[in-house]
Amino acid sequence: MVELRVFGPLLCVVALGACDGTTRPPTAGSPGCGRVVYQVSGSAKRAAVTYEDGAGNTSYEIVDLPWRTTIESRRPGDFLYVSGQSRSDHGSVVARIELRGAEYKAATAKAPYGLATAAGYCPG
């Protein structure tokens, strides 16, 4: 029983890669996300857009709405993130992530200078 308590956590880390809920590398043949589309739209005319760019970097742009960009060939477990913050005291902002042609995550902000954030992980 003592050996189990000493080696139990080590066994968990070796067998599962991690026991804290972090994502694991994709297995051979994992489909990943394919094409990921980030969108920011709404009745606001301009927004500050922040998004994860597909290489693990964060990009920031001031854009006219609607705005859209496509990221290709995502791996399972990769972080997906897009946010849009209105540049005015009126109008709404909608942030949306689309996977395989369907909405995956979305959020709306209707407050002055409102911030809408959509985030998740690429399913396997």
Secondary structure, 3 states (H helix, E strand, C coil): CHHHHHHHHHHHHHHHCCCCCCCCCCCCCCCCCEEEEEEEECCCCEEEEEEECCCCCEEEEEEECCEEEEEEEECCCCEEEEEEEECCCCCCEEEEEEECCEEEEEEEECCCCCEEEEEEECCC
